[in-house]
């Protein structure tokens, strides 16, 4: 249970505290575990958009850092590259991922 947010003196709500990188990864990890178990092909943008994941503290680097971490943990594996479907991605190349056999079998979380 979270405590209610107290309005500032002018009646507005304060900006939410920003997540640290570690807190952000902890928040998105369960979603990537769930998607990895399905065995479907995905890009990070597709997962973030579909599940409404929060933006990281440093969007230009943190999505890539998180997927590399998940790959090192044998949760996901890179299948190749395709054009980005992100509206601001200018159709640049992005990695396509899939859950590893271990993830699909539920042995990695």
MMTF fields as JSON, N, C-alpha, C and O atoms, coordinates in Angstrom:
{
  "mmtfVersion": "1.0.0",
  "mmtfProducer": "UNKNOWN",
  "numBonds": 435,
  "numAtoms": 436,
  "numGroups": 109,
  "numChains": 1,
  "numModels": 1,
  "chainsPerModel": [1],
  "groupsPerChain": [109],
  "chainIdList": ["A"],
  "bondAtomList": [4, 2, 8, 6, 12, 10, 16, 14, 20, 18, 24, 22, 28, 26, 32, 30, 36, 34, 40, 38, 44, 42, 48, 46, 52, 50, 56, 54, 60, 58, 64, 62, 68, 66, 72, 70, 76, 74, 80, 78, 84, 82, 88, 86, 92, 90, 96, 94, 100, 98, 104, 102, 108, 106, 112, 110, 116, 114, 120, 118, 124, 122, 128, 126, 132, 130, 136, 134, 140, 138, 144, 142, 148, 146, 152, 150, 156, 154, 160, 158, 164, 162, 168, 166, 172, 170, 176, 174, 180, 178, 184, 182, 188, 186, 192, 190, 196, 194, 200, 198, 204, 202, 208, 206, 212, 210, 216, 214, 220, 218, 224, 222, 228, 226, 232, 230, 236, 234, 240, 238, 244, 242, 248, 246, 252, 250, 256, 254, 260, 258, 264, 262, 268, 266, 272, 270, 276, 274, 280, 278, 284, 282, 288, 286, 292, 290, 296, 294, 300, 298, 304, 302, 308, 306, 312, 310, 316, 314, 320, 318, 324, 322, 328, 326, 332, 330, 336, 334, 340, 338, 344, 342, 348, 346, 352, 350, 356, 354, 360, 358, 364, 362, 368, 366, 372, 370, 376, 374, 380, 378, 384, 382, 388, 386, 392, 390, 396, 394, 400, 398, 404, 402, 408, 406, 412, 410, 416, 414, 420, 418, 424, 422, 428, 426, 432, 430],
  "bondOrderList": [1, 1, 1, 1, 1, 1, 1, 1, 1, 1, 1, 1, 1, 1, 1, 1, 1, 1, 1, 1, 1, 1, 1, 1, 1, 1, 1, 1, 1, 1, 1, 1, 1, 1, 1, 1, 1, 1, 1, 1, 1, 1, 1, 1, 1, 1, 1, 1, 1, 1, 1, 1, 1, 1, 1, 1, 1, 1, 1, 1, 1, 1, 1, 1, 1, 1, 1, 1, 1, 1, 1, 1, 1, 1, 1, 1, 1, 1, 1, 1, 1, 1, 1, 1, 1, 1, 1, 1, 1, 1, 1, 1, 1, 1, 1, 1, 1, 1, 1, 1, 1, 1, 1, 1, 1, 1, 1, 1],
  "groupList": [{"groupName": "UNK", "atomNameList": ["N", "CA", "C", "O"], "elementList": ["N", "C", "C", "O"], "formalChargeList": [0, 0, 0, 0], "bondAtomList": [1, 0, 2, 1, 3, 2], "bondOrderList": [1, 1, 2], "singleLetterCode": "X", "chemCompType": "L-PEPTIDE LINKING"}],
  "groupTypeList": [0, 0, 0, 0, 0, 0, 0, 0, 0, 0, 0, 0, 0, 0, 0, 0, 0, 0, 0, 0, 0, 0, 0, 0, 0, 0, 0, 0, 0, 0, 0, 0, 0, 0, 0, 0, 0, 0, 0, 0, 0, 0, 0, 0, 0, 0, 0, 0, 0, 0, 0, 0, 0, 0, 0, 0, 0, 0, 0, 0, 0, 0, 0, 0, 0, 0, 0, 0, 0, 0, 0, 0, 0, 0, 0, 0, 0, 0, 0, 0, 0, 0, 0, 0, 0, 0, 0, 0, 0, 0, 0, 0, 0, 0, 0, 0, 0, 0, 0, 0, 0, 0, 0, 0, 0, 0, 0, 0, 0],
  "groupIdList": [1, 2, 3, 4, 5, 6, 7, 8, 9, 10, 11, 12, 13, 14, 15, 16, 17, 18, 19, 20, 21, 22, 23, 24, 25, 26, 27, 28, 29, 30, 31, 32, 33, 34, 35, 36, 37, 38, 39, 40, 41, 42, 43, 44, 45, 46, 47, 48, 49, 50, 51, 52, 53, 54, 55, 56, 57, 58, 59, 60, 61, 62, 63, 64, 65, 66, 67, 68, 69, 70, 71, 72, 73, 74, 75, 76, 77, 78, 79, 80, 81, 82, 83, 84, 85, 86, 87, 88, 89, 90, 91, 92, 93, 94, 95, 96, 97, 98, 99, 100, 101, 102, 103, 104, 105, 106, 107, 108, 109],
  "secStructList": [7, 7, 7, 7, 7, 7, 7, 7, 6, 6, 1, 7, 7, 7, 7, 7, 7, 7, 7, 7, 2, 2, 2, 2, 2, 2, 2, 2, 2, 2, 2, 2, 2, 2, 2, 2, 2, 2, 6, 7, 7, 5, 7, 2, 2, 2, 2, 2, 2, 2, 2, 6, 7, 7, 7, 7, 6, 6, 2, 2, 2, 2, 2, 2, 2, 2, 2, 2, 2, 2, 2, 2, 6, 6, 1, 3, 3, 3, 3, 3, 3, 3, 3, 7, 7, 1, 6, 6, 1, 6, 6, 7, 3, 3, 3, 3, 3, 3, 3, 7, 2, 2, 2, 2, 6, 6, 7, 7, 7],
  "xCoordList": [0.848, 0.0, 0.892, 1.831, 0.605, 1.395, 0.676, -0.553, 1.458, 0.892, 0.33, 0.853, -0.723, -1.266, -0.252, 0.545, -0.294, 0.613, -0.007, -1.155, 0.764, 0.273, 0.5, 1.608, -0.536, -0.361, 0.597, 0.758, 1.22, 2.085, 1.203, -0.023, 1.804, 1.052, 0.14, -0.899, 0.533, -0.33, -1.418, -2.168, -1.507, -2.563, -2.227, -3.019, -1.072, -0.689, 0.008, 0.517, 0.018, 0.721, 2.182, 2.49, 3.079, 4.495, 4.8, 4.089, 5.858, 6.28, 6.687, 7.316, 6.337, 6.714, 8.235, 8.945, 8.714, 10.149, 10.587, 9.9, 11.728, 12.218, 12.803, 13.395, 12.625, 13.183, 14.675, 15.143, 15.421, 16.817, 16.833, 15.818, 17.969, 18.075, 17.738, 16.99, 18.275, 18.024, 16.542, 16.0, 15.888, 14.455, 13.645, 12.691, 14.035, 13.347, 13.483, 12.498, 14.698, 14.907, 14.076, 13.474, 14.047, 13.228, 11.75, 11.022, 11.312, 9.906, 9.57, 8.471, 10.507, 10.205, 10.534, 9.992, 11.406, 11.846, 10.682, 10.69, 9.676, 8.585, 7.878, 7.45, 7.755, 7.116, 7.973, 7.453, 9.283, 10.163, 10.238, 10.372, 10.154, 10.103, 8.838, 8.887, 7.713, 6.434, 6.485, 6.047, 7.018, 7.101, 8.094, 7.845, 9.207, 10.203, 9.616, 9.97, 8.732, 8.116, 7.242, 7.022, 6.738, 5.861, 6.62, 6.052, 7.896, 8.683, 8.449, 9.005, 7.636, 7.369, 8.556, 9.365, 8.638, 9.654, 9.163, 7.968, 10.088, 9.678, 10.834, 12.002, 10.482, 11.459, 11.128, 10.016, 12.075, 11.809, 10.684, 9.874, 10.626, 9.55, 8.187, 7.254, 8.065, 6.777, 6.323, 5.152, 7.249, 6.902, 6.553, 5.55, 7.377, 7.129, 5.781, 5.039, 5.468, 4.211, 3.014, 2.016, 3.123, 2.019, 1.672, 0.5, 2.698, 2.473, 2.499, 2.354, 2.682, 2.675, 3.814, 3.625, 4.997, 6.143, 6.621, 6.521, 7.137, 7.627, 8.917, 9.679, 9.139, 10.393, 11.517, 11.296, 12.71, 13.842, 14.418, 14.064, 15.311, 15.941, 16.691, 16.688, 17.329, 18.082, 17.626, 18.248, 16.546, 15.972, 16.934, 16.804, 17.883, 18.788, 19.691, 20.121, 19.985, 20.91, 20.278, 20.673, 19.31, 18.838, 18.057, 18.143, 17.297, 16.595, 17.608, 17.449, 18.632, 19.677, 20.427, 20.721, 20.739, 21.433, 20.597, 21.124, 19.3, 18.426, 18.346, 18.443, 18.171, 18.072, 19.401, 19.409, 20.505, 21.802, 21.94, 22.484, 21.451, 21.466, 20.61, 21.037, 19.406, 18.519, 19.148, 18.972, 19.872, 20.541, 21.68, 21.847, 22.46, 23.547, 23.007, 23.683, 21.792, 21.15, 20.459, 19.808, 20.604, 20.017, 18.495, 17.867, 17.906, 16.454, 15.981, 14.984, 16.71, 16.361, 17.585, 18.72, 17.333, 18.421, 18.073, 16.91, 19.104, 18.878, 18.719, 19.503, 17.692, 17.436, 17.953, 18.21, 18.108, 18.547, 18.101, 17.936, 17.908, 17.531, 16.407, 16.258, 15.622, 14.598, 14.409, 15.002, 13.586, 13.333, 12.456, 11.523, 12.769, 12.016, 10.584, 10.325, 9.657, 8.261, 7.929, 6.802, 8.922, 8.727, 8.473, 9.222, 7.428, 7.118, 8.28, 8.427, 9.103, 10.235, 11.521, 12.588, 11.447, 12.639, 13.211, 14.298, 12.506, 12.96, 13.357, 14.256, 12.681, 12.896, 14.332, 14.822, 15.004, 16.368, 16.349, 15.303, 17.503, 17.61, 17.561, 18.232, 16.762, 16.67, 16.754, 16.426, 17.199, 17.325, 15.959, 15.031, 15.867, 14.679, 15.084, 16.127, 14.252, 14.563, 13.525, 12.43, 13.902, 12.986, 13.492, 14.688, 12.586, 12.984, 13.828, 13.584, 14.819, 15.66, 14.855, 13.752, 15.397, 14.72, 14.499, 13.443, 15.5, 15.372, 14.24, 13.488, 14.114, 13.034, 11.678, 10.72, 11.604, 10.327, 9.913, 8.725, 10.907, 10.616, 10.399, 10.089, 10.568, 10.35, 11.527, 11.372, 12.724, 13.895, 14.696, 15.627, 14.354, 15.042, 13.996, 12.947, 14.283, 13.329, 14.047, 13.406],
  "yCoordList": [-1.174, 0.0, 1.235, 1.325, 2.171, 3.39, 4.517, 4.562, 5.413, 6.568, 7.546, 7.638, 8.278, 9.268, 10.382, 10.716, 10.943, 12.026, 13.338, 13.644, 14.101, 15.389, 16.471, 16.606, 17.248, 18.338, 19.404, 19.566, 20.119, 21.231, 22.389, 22.292, 23.472, 24.61, 25.252, 25.82, 25.159, 25.746, 24.768, 25.08, 23.608, 22.654, 21.619, 20.707, 21.735, 20.755, 19.568, 19.671, 18.463, 17.289, 17.365, 17.775, 16.977, 17.007, 15.96, 14.964, 16.202, 15.224, 13.935, 13.971, 12.803, 11.542, 11.385, 11.843, 10.731, 10.5, 9.592, 8.627, 9.907, 9.105, 7.802, 7.748, 6.773, 5.475, 5.458, 6.117, 4.715, 4.463, 3.376, 2.725, 3.185, 2.139, 0.779, 0.01, 0.472, -0.828, -1.021, -2.108, 0.023, -0.065, -0.28, -1.058, 0.417, 0.295, -1.125, -1.705, -1.692, -3.06, -4.046, -4.966, -3.85, -4.725, -4.638, -5.623, -3.48, -3.285, -3.93, -4.458, -3.892, -4.429, -5.917, -6.586, -6.438, -7.834, -8.833, -9.692, -8.761, -9.746, -9.776, -10.839, -8.642, -8.595, -9.319, -10.088, -9.081, -9.75, -11.25, -12.036, -11.659, -13.088, -13.7, -14.769, -13.021, -13.494, -13.618, -14.624, -12.599, -12.612, -13.678, -14.352, -13.843, -14.851, -16.254, -17.105, -16.501, -17.827, -18.187, -19.367, -17.178, -17.448, -17.937, -18.631, -17.585, -17.972, -17.101, -17.372, -16.059, -15.202, -14.275, -13.997, -13.813, -12.834, -11.456, -11.169, -10.603, -9.27, -8.293, -8.681, -7.011, -5.944, -5.319, -5.476, -4.622, -4.019, -2.996, -2.886, -2.249, -1.267, -1.951, -1.475, -3.058, -3.757, -4.194, -4.043, -4.733, -5.178, -3.968, -3.983, -2.929, -1.74, -1.114, -0.709, -1.034, -0.43, -1.303, -0.808, -2.591, -3.521, -3.615, -3.712, -3.586, -3.761, -2.446, -2.457, -1.321, -0.024, 0.137, 0.691, -0.346, -0.264, 1.18, 1.965, 1.524, 2.895, 3.134, 2.207, 4.384, 4.753, 4.693, 4.987, 4.318, 4.252, 5.638, 6.61, 5.724, 7.013, 7.601, 8.816, 6.746, 7.204, 6.364, 5.347, 6.778, 5.953, 5.578, 4.501, 6.436, 6.144, 4.951, 4.276, 4.681, 3.594, 2.456, 1.301, 2.764, 1.772, 0.617, -0.496, 0.827, -0.299, -1.32, -2.521, -0.845, -1.747, -2.426, -3.619, -1.664, -2.255, -3.351, -4.398, -3.113, -4.107, -5.376, -6.478, -5.24, -6.442, -7.198, -8.428, -6.487, -7.172, -7.933, -9.037, -7.343, -8.032, -9.286, -10.351, -9.172, -10.329, -11.411, -12.601, -11.011, -11.978, -12.677, -13.891, -11.916, -12.526, -13.496, -14.456, -13.246, -14.128, -15.318, -16.119, -15.43, -16.518, -16.525, -17.577, -15.339, -15.202, -15.042, -15.639, -14.229, -13.972, -14.154, -14.129, -14.342, -14.444, -13.61, -13.499, -13.025, -12.184, -13.072, -13.996, -12.783, -13.532, -12.815, -13.449, -11.518, -10.731, -9.292, -8.81, -8.613, -7.205, -6.953, -7.667, -5.925, -5.468, -3.97, -3.375, -3.37, -1.941, -1.674, -2.424, -0.596, -0.22, 0.16, 0.808, -0.254, 0.161, 1.346, 1.839, 1.799, 2.96, 4.186, 4.43, 4.957, 6.127, 7.104, 7.735, 7.236, 8.167, 7.463, 8.075, 6.201, 5.417, 5.622, 5.125, 6.344, 6.635, 5.365, 5.384, 4.262, 2.974, 2.466, 1.754, 2.83, 2.358, 0.872, 0.322, 0.235, -1.191, -1.408, -0.707, -2.381, -2.749, -4.268, -4.995, -4.724, -6.162, -6.811, -6.22, -8.033, -8.859, -9.972, -10.604, -10.202, -11.137, -12.242, -12.143, -13.296, -14.389, -15.015, -14.98, -15.577, -16.266, -17.482, -18.154, -17.774, -18.948, -20.217, -20.147, -21.354, -22.623, -22.754, -23.205, -22.359, -22.436, -21.545, -21.936, -20.354, -19.434, -20.006, -19.942, -20.567, -21.127, -22.327, -22.617, -23.024, -24.176, -23.762, -24.594, -22.441, -21.951, -22.182, -22.114, -22.459, -22.692, -21.437, -21.47, -20.326, -19.052, -18.009, -17.935, -17.202, -16.149, -14.899, -13.907],
  "zCoordList": [0.0, 0.0, 0.0, 0.79, -0.87, -0.937, -0.222, -0.168, 0.317, 1.016, -0.008, -1.118, 0.342, -0.591, -0.834, 0.043, -2.026, -2.391, -1.936, -2.257, -1.191, -0.702, -1.741, -2.26, -2.056, -3.016, -2.476, -1.267, -3.4, -3.006, -2.553, -2.615, -2.105, -1.583, -2.632, -2.293, -3.901, -4.934, -5.404, -6.329, -4.783, -5.084, -6.14, -6.375, -6.783, -7.798, -7.132, -6.016, -7.83, -7.322, -7.734, -8.853, -6.847, -7.206, -8.274, -8.408, -9.023, -10.033, -9.339, -8.281, -9.922, -9.29, -9.252, -10.147, -8.201, -8.083, -9.225, -9.562, -9.811, -10.919, -10.399, -9.321, -11.179, -10.836, -11.114, -12.043, -10.321, -10.658, -11.724, -11.972, -12.343, -13.365, -12.762, -13.365, -11.589, -10.949, -10.624, -10.825, -10.127, -9.822, -11.098, -11.115, -12.167, -13.441, -13.992, -14.45, -13.953, -14.443, -13.622, -14.175, -12.306, -11.453, -11.825, -11.708, -12.267, -12.624, -13.978, -14.151, -14.94, -16.267, -16.403, -17.282, -15.554, -15.668, -15.733, -16.614, -14.835, -14.904, -16.259, -16.709, -16.899, -18.211, -19.237, -20.046, -19.213, -20.176, -19.904, -20.842, -18.649, -18.323, -18.925, -19.534, -18.753, -19.293, -20.811, -21.37, -21.476, -22.938, -23.4, -24.4, -22.696, -23.072, -23.017, -23.833, -22.074, -21.939, -23.133, -23.403, -23.857, -24.997, -26.216, -27.059, -26.326, -27.491, -28.712, -29.776, -28.582, -29.744, -30.02, -29.135, -31.246, -31.637, -31.186, -31.251, -30.727, -30.288, -30.347, -30.376, -30.363, -30.149, -28.799, -28.295, -28.224, -26.914, -27.004, -26.084, -28.102, -28.238, -28.242, -27.594, -28.963, -29.022, -27.627, -27.276, -26.839, -25.482, -24.61, -23.896, -24.669, -23.854, -24.195, -23.301, -25.474, -25.917, -25.535, -25.012, -25.799, -25.536, -24.054, -23.691, -23.195, -21.759, -20.974, -19.751, -21.66, -20.991, -19.999, -18.916, -20.366, -19.454, -19.316, -20.259, -18.148, -17.949, -18.724, -19.002, -19.061, -19.713, -18.683, -17.508, -19.111, -18.182, -17.902, -18.569, -16.909, -16.609, -17.805, -18.007, -18.59, -19.77, -20.969, -21.276, -21.65, -22.714, -23.842, -24.425, -24.156, -25.276, -24.997, -25.931, -23.734, -23.41, -22.622, -22.781, -21.782, -20.818, -21.418, -20.899, -22.491, -23.102, -23.607, -23.392, -24.265, -24.768, -23.637, -23.707, -22.589, -21.443, -20.796, -20.421, -20.666, -20.032, -20.879, -20.341, -22.193, -23.02, -23.042, -23.091, -23.008, -22.937, -21.616, -21.583, -20.541, -19.244, -19.311, -18.865, -19.863, -19.969, -20.855, -20.594, -21.887, -22.762, -22.012, -22.132, -21.239, -20.447, -19.406, -19.034, -18.939, -17.962, -18.633, -17.963, -19.96, -20.753, -20.718, -20.84, -20.549, -20.595, -22.043, -22.449, -22.814, -24.212, -25.083, -24.606, -26.389, -27.354, -28.577, -28.966, -29.173, -30.355, -31.58, -31.796, -32.38, -33.607, -34.838, -35.862, -34.754, -35.893, -35.718, -34.597, -36.84, -36.815, -37.807, -38.798, -37.52, -38.463, -38.264, -37.364, -39.103, -38.976, -37.762, -37.473, -37.06, -35.864, -36.208, -37.222, -35.345, -35.508, -34.6, -34.603, -33.822, -32.944, -33.821, -34.767, -33.522, -34.352, -34.498, -35.545, -33.469, -33.55, -33.95, -33.918, -34.323, -34.634, -36.014, -36.307, -36.877, -38.239, -38.983, -39.824, -38.669, -39.332, -39.202, -40.078, -38.108, -37.884, -37.531, -37.186, -37.62, -37.311, -35.801, -35.044, -35.371, -33.96, -33.851, -34.789, -32.694, -32.47, -32.294, -31.742, -32.778, -32.594, -31.63, -31.799, -30.621, -29.545, -29.459, -30.013, -28.749, -28.429, -27.128, -26.837, -26.365, -25.154, -25.484, -26.486, -24.65, -24.853, -24.567, -24.025, -24.925, -24.611, -23.112, -22.667, -22.341, -20.878, -20.384, -19.491, -20.956, -20.55, -20.945, -20.175, -22.151, -22.613, -21.761, -21.617, -21.198, -20.327, -18.878, -18.026, -18.598, -17.239, -16.307, -15.088, -16.874, -16.027, -15.743, -14.938, -16.39, -16.177, -15.832, -16.472, -14.815, -14.447, -14.022, -13.676]
}
